[in-house]
Amino acid sequence: MPMHLEDLLSADRVALDQPLSSKKSLLEKAAELLALDPESAEDRDIFEGLCQRERLGSTGLGHGVAIPHCRVDQDSVTGALIRLRRPIDFDSPDSEKVDLFFALSVPSQCSEAHLKLLGSIAELFSHPEQREKLRRVSGYDELREVLSGEPADETL
């Protein structure tokens, strides 16, 4: 059964226009949001996992986007989306500062599903129009529409 990106998020794990100013504060915020899911690991464990993963190499994709992620001792995949008020340096391959983050914590034993999910997120963020939509959404409902690819109901 495929996992849909919009199903990984809940309104409490979406933080728009955050005033964070460093990679460390971003990873702390991501861990805090990811830990809100009742089935998630503790925020400290997630933060340590995110930091450990970043030490292997930046999860910055380019074009102002990063996908910080880690494997932790939990039973399900959890996602969080953070959009910053001002982009920060995230050691991205194109050296562009980053303002859009899709953070993931996945079960330790997760492997192929984890890679497919990262691929889906990277694919979403590879389209300039999708990135711009994500930079403009004003709330959770709009975000879900962008992630699902379903247009808003425009009937009057």
C-alpha positions as CSV (number, residue, x, y, z in Angstrom):
1,M,0.0,0.0,0.0
2,P,1.6,3.3,-1.1
3,M,2.2,6.0,1.4
4,H,1.0,9.5,0.4
5,L,2.9,12.5,1.5
6,E,-0.2,14.3,2.8
7,D,-0.9,11.3,5.1
8,L,2.4,11.8,6.9
9,L,1.5,15.3,8.1
10,S,-1.0,16.6,10.6
11,A,-1.8,20.3,11.3
12,D,0.3,20.3,14.4
13,R,3.4,19.1,12.5
14,V,3.3,21.9,10.0
15,A,5.1,25.1,10.9
16,L,5.0,27.9,8.4
17,D,7.1,31.1,8.4
18,Q,9.3,30.1,11.3
19,P,11.9,32.6,12.5
20,L,14.7,30.0,12.9
21,S,18.2,31.1,11.9
22,S,20.5,28.1,12.1
23,K,20.8,24.5,11.0
24,K,20.8,23.4,14.7
25,S,17.6,25.3,15.6
26,L,15.9,23.9,12.4
27,L,16.8,20.3,13.4
28,E,15.6,21.0,17.0
29,K,12.3,22.3,15.6
30,A,11.9,19.4,13.2
31,A,12.6,16.9,16.1
32,E,10.0,18.7,18.3
33,L,7.4,18.5,15.6
34,L,8.1,14.9,14.6
35,A,7.9,13.8,18.3
36,L,4.3,15.2,18.5
37,D,3.0,12.0,16.8
38,P,1.9,9.6,19.5
39,E,3.8,6.7,17.8
40,S,7.1,8.7,17.5
41,A,10.3,8.4,19.3
42,E,11.3,11.1,21.9
43,D,12.3,14.5,20.4
44,R,15.9,14.1,21.8
45,D,16.3,10.8,20.0
46,I,15.0,12.2,16.8
47,F,17.2,15.3,17.1
48,E,20.3,13.1,17.6
49,G,19.3,11.0,14.6
50,L,18.8,14.0,12.4
51,C,22.2,15.4,13.5
52,Q,23.9,12.1,12.9
53,R,22.4,11.9,9.4
54,E,23.5,15.5,8.6
55,R,27.0,14.6,9.6
56,L,27.0,12.0,6.8
57,G,26.2,14.7,4.3
58,S,23.7,17.5,3.9
59,T,20.1,16.5,3.2
60,G,19.8,19.7,1.2
61,L,18.5,19.0,-2.3
62,G,19.1,22.4,-3.9
63,H,16.6,25.1,-5.0
64,G,16.0,26.1,-1.3
65,V,14.8,22.6,-0.2
66,A,16.1,20.0,2.3
67,I,14.7,16.7,3.5
68,P,16.3,16.1,7.0
69,H,15.5,12.5,7.9
70,C,16.6,9.8,10.3
71,R,15.9,6.2,11.4
72,V,14.8,5.9,15.0
73,D,13.1,3.4,17.3
74,Q,9.5,3.9,16.5
75,D,6.7,2.0,14.7
76,S,5.6,4.3,11.9
77,V,6.8,7.0,9.6
78,T,6.3,10.5,10.7
79,G,6.6,13.7,8.7
80,A,6.8,17.4,9.4
81,L,6.9,20.4,7.1
82,I,8.7,23.6,8.1
83,R,8.9,26.8,6.0
84,L,11.2,29.5,7.2
85,R,10.6,33.2,7.2
86,R,14.2,33.7,6.0
87,P,16.3,31.0,4.3
88,I,19.3,29.5,6.1
89,D,22.6,28.0,5.0
90,F,22.1,24.2,4.9
91,D,25.2,23.1,2.9
92,S,23.1,22.4,-0.1
93,P,24.8,21.2,-3.3
94,D,23.9,24.4,-5.2
95,S,25.0,26.5,-2.2
96,E,21.5,28.1,-2.2
97,K,20.0,28.9,1.3
98,V,17.1,26.7,2.3
99,D,13.6,27.8,3.4
100,L,11.5,24.6,2.8
101,F,12.1,21.5,4.9
102,F,10.2,18.2,4.8
103,A,11.5,16.3,7.9
104,L,11.0,12.5,8.4
105,S,11.6,10.1,11.1
106,V,11.2,6.5,10.1
107,P,11.4,3.1,11.9
108,S,14.9,1.7,12.4
109,Q,14.0,-1.3,10.3
110,C,12.4,0.7,7.5
111,S,14.5,0.5,4.3
112,E,12.9,0.2,0.8
113,A,9.7,2.1,1.8
114,H,11.9,4.8,3.3
115,L,13.9,5.2,0.1
116,K,10.7,5.3,-2.0
117,L,9.3,8.0,0.3
118,L,12.4,10.1,0.1
119,G,12.2,9.7,-3.7
120,S,8.6,10.9,-3.7
121,I,9.5,14.0,-1.6
122,A,12.5,14.7,-3.8
123,E,10.2,14.4,-6.9
124,L,7.7,16.8,-5.4
125,F,10.3,19.4,-4.7
126,S,12.0,19.0,-8.1
127,H,9.2,20.9,-9.8
128,P,9.6,24.7,-9.6
129,E,5.8,25.3,-9.6
130,Q,5.3,22.9,-6.6
131,R,8.1,24.6,-4.7
132,E,6.5,28.0,-5.3
133,K,3.0,26.7,-4.2
134,L,4.6,25.4,-1.0
135,R,6.2,28.8,-0.4
136,R,2.8,30.5,-0.8
137,V,0.4,28.2,1.1
138,S,-1.2,29.9,4.1
139,G,-2.3,26.9,6.1
140,Y,-2.6,23.2,6.5
141,D,-5.5,22.7,4.2
142,E,-3.8,24.4,1.3
143,L,-0.7,22.4,2.0
144,R,-2.6,19.1,1.9
145,E,-4.0,20.1,-1.5
146,V,-0.5,20.9,-2.9
147,L,0.9,17.6,-1.6
148,S,-2.0,15.5,-2.8
149,G,-2.1,17.1,-6.2
150,E,-5.8,17.6,-5.8
151,P,-7.1,21.0,-6.8
152,A,-9.2,22.9,-4.3
153,D,-13.0,22.6,-4.8
154,E,-13.7,25.7,-6.7
155,T,-17.5,25.4,-6.9
156,L,-19.4,28.4,-5.8
